[in-house]
């Protein structure tokens, strides 16, 4: 899988530096989902889809095409990982946001896996902003990506904000983990 950023990246300006294993998983899931629905460039809405799914179950694949939304998560179910993981979003909010995003994200033919995926300028801003947040062990976690994403105006952030999820809440959760 090849990912090309909107602007050349070198050294310390690399927006993908310092990603934790979970954050890398979010990024990989985002790329896979965007390829599947034919989205190039990827944008913040693609990141939000991957973040919501990872939040509910870090080991869950993104299954818009394989399972009807609303059946993916239910209270207390869906955890296949032996790792301890406490979801930030409630299952209700997660399903609500995913259903709304699923309704607006454009779909076309799937892109081949070797497609050079582009990142929109807004997504690159989010990745860079996440690097600026204080990180436990110096690594960017999914909550850092979510906090940074909430700074960008897009449909996904509007849906999250309408559900009561704001940047300050996410930042408080980050501070609580440290």
C-alpha positions as CSV (number, residue, x, y, z in Angstrom):
1,X,0.0,0.0,0.0
2,X,1.5,3.4,-1.0
3,X,0.3,6.6,0.6
4,X,1.3,9.9,-0.9
5,X,0.9,13.1,1.2
6,X,-0.5,16.3,-0.4
7,X,2.9,18.0,0.3
8,X,6.4,16.4,0.4
9,X,7.3,15.1,3.8
10,X,10.8,14.9,5.3
11,X,12.1,14.3,8.7
12,X,10.5,16.1,11.6
13,X,7.6,17.4,9.4
14,X,6.3,13.9,8.8
15,X,2.7,13.9,9.9
16,X,2.8,10.1,10.4
17,X,5.8,10.1,12.8
18,X,5.3,9.0,16.4
19,X,2.0,7.1,15.7
20,X,1.3,4.4,18.3
21,X,0.4,0.9,17.1
22,X,-3.3,1.7,17.6
23,X,-3.0,5.0,15.7
24,X,-1.2,3.2,12.9
25,X,-4.1,0.7,12.8
26,X,-6.5,3.6,12.5
27,X,-4.5,4.9,9.6
28,X,-4.3,1.6,7.8
29,X,-8.1,1.1,8.3
30,X,-8.7,4.6,6.9
31,X,-6.7,3.8,3.8
32,X,-8.4,0.5,3.3
33,X,-11.9,1.9,3.7
34,X,-11.1,4.9,1.4
35,X,-9.7,2.5,-1.3
36,X,-12.8,0.3,-1.0
37,X,-15.2,3.1,-1.6
38,X,-13.0,4.7,-4.3
39,X,-12.1,7.9,-2.3
40,X,-8.9,9.6,-3.4
41,X,-7.9,11.8,-1.7
42,X,-8.7,10.7,1.7
43,X,-10.1,13.3,4.0
44,X,-11.0,14.0,7.7
45,X,-14.3,12.1,7.3
46,X,-12.4,9.0,6.4
47,X,-10.3,9.4,9.5
48,X,-13.4,9.9,11.7
49,X,-14.9,6.6,10.3
50,X,-11.7,4.7,11.2
51,X,-11.5,6.4,14.6
52,X,-15.0,5.6,15.6
53,X,-14.7,2.0,14.6
54,X,-11.3,1.6,16.4
55,X,-12.8,3.3,19.5
56,X,-15.5,0.7,19.7
57,X,-13.2,-2.3,19.0
58,X,-9.5,-1.8,18.3
59,X,-9.5,-5.1,16.4
60,X,-12.6,-4.6,14.3
61,X,-12.4,-4.3,10.6
62,X,-14.4,-1.6,9.0
63,X,-17.4,-3.3,7.5
64,X,-19.7,-0.8,5.8
65,X,-19.9,-3.2,2.8
66,X,-20.3,-6.4,4.8
67,X,-22.7,-5.7,7.7
68,X,-25.6,-3.3,8.1
69,X,-24.6,-0.4,10.3
70,X,-26.4,-0.6,13.7
71,X,-25.6,-4.2,14.0
72,X,-21.8,-3.8,14.2
73,X,-21.8,-2.6,17.8
74,X,-24.1,-3.2,20.8
75,X,-23.6,-2.5,24.4
76,X,-21.0,-4.9,25.9
77,X,-20.5,-6.8,22.6
78,X,-18.0,-6.7,19.8
79,X,-14.9,-6.9,22.0
80,X,-12.7,-9.6,20.5
81,X,-9.5,-8.3,21.8
82,X,-8.0,-9.6,25.1
83,X,-6.4,-6.2,25.5
84,X,-8.1,-3.9,28.0
85,X,-9.8,-1.1,26.0
86,X,-12.3,1.4,27.3
87,X,-14.3,3.1,24.5
88,X,-14.5,6.9,24.5
89,X,-17.7,7.0,22.6
90,X,-20.9,5.3,23.6
91,X,-22.1,2.6,21.2
92,X,-25.2,4.7,20.5
93,X,-23.0,7.8,19.4
94,X,-20.7,5.5,17.4
95,X,-23.5,4.0,15.4
96,X,-25.2,7.3,15.0
97,X,-22.1,9.0,13.6
98,X,-21.2,6.0,11.3
99,X,-24.7,5.8,9.9
100,X,-24.7,9.5,9.1
101,X,-21.3,9.4,7.5
102,X,-22.2,6.3,5.6
103,X,-25.1,8.2,4.1
104,X,-23.0,11.1,2.8
105,X,-19.7,9.6,1.9
106,X,-19.4,9.3,-1.9
107,X,-18.9,5.8,-3.4
108,X,-17.4,4.7,-6.7
109,X,-15.5,1.8,-7.9
110,X,-12.9,0.3,-5.5
111,X,-9.4,1.3,-6.1
112,X,-6.7,-1.3,-6.5
113,X,-4.5,-1.9,-3.4
114,X,-1.5,-0.5,-5.1
115,X,-3.2,2.8,-5.8
116,X,-1.2,5.8,-4.6
117,X,-3.5,7.3,-2.1
118,X,-3.5,11.1,-1.6
119,X,-4.2,12.9,1.7
120,X,-6.3,16.1,1.6
121,X,-4.8,19.2,3.0
122,X,-7.3,19.2,5.8
123,X,-6.4,15.6,6.8
124,X,-2.7,16.5,6.7
125,X,-3.4,19.5,9.0
126,X,-5.2,17.0,11.4
127,X,-2.2,14.6,11.4
128,X,0.2,17.5,12.1
129,X,-2.0,19.0,14.8
130,X,-2.1,15.6,16.5
131,X,1.7,15.6,16.7
132,X,1.5,18.8,18.7
133,X,-0.7,17.4,21.5
134,X,1.1,16.1,24.6
135,X,1.5,12.4,24.1
136,X,2.0,9.6,26.6
137,X,5.4,8.0,25.9
138,X,5.8,10.5,23.0
139,X,3.3,8.6,20.8
140,X,0.2,9.9,19.0
141,X,-2.8,7.8,20.2
142,X,-6.3,7.6,18.5
143,X,-7.7,10.2,20.9
144,X,-5.0,12.7,19.8
145,X,-6.2,12.2,16.2
146,X,-9.8,12.6,17.3
147,X,-9.0,15.9,19.2
148,X,-7.2,17.2,16.2
149,X,-10.0,16.1,13.8
150,X,-12.5,18.1,15.9
151,X,-10.6,21.2,14.9
152,X,-11.5,20.8,11.2
153,X,-14.9,21.7,9.8
154,X,-16.3,18.7,8.1
155,X,-19.5,16.6,8.2
156,X,-17.9,14.1,10.6
157,X,-17.0,16.7,13.2
158,X,-20.4,18.3,12.9
159,X,-22.0,14.9,13.6
160,X,-19.7,14.3,16.6
161,X,-20.4,17.8,18.0
162,X,-24.1,17.4,17.5
163,X,-23.8,14.2,19.6
164,X,-22.0,16.3,22.3
165,X,-18.5,15.2,21.5
166,X,-16.2,18.3,21.7
167,X,-12.5,18.8,21.6
168,X,-12.2,19.8,25.3
169,X,-13.8,16.4,26.3
170,X,-11.3,14.5,24.2
171,X,-8.4,16.6,25.6
172,X,-9.6,15.8,29.2
173,X,-9.6,12.1,28.4
174,X,-6.1,12.4,27.0
175,X,-4.9,14.2,30.2
176,X,-6.7,11.5,32.4
177,X,-4.7,8.7,30.6
178,X,-1.4,10.3,31.3
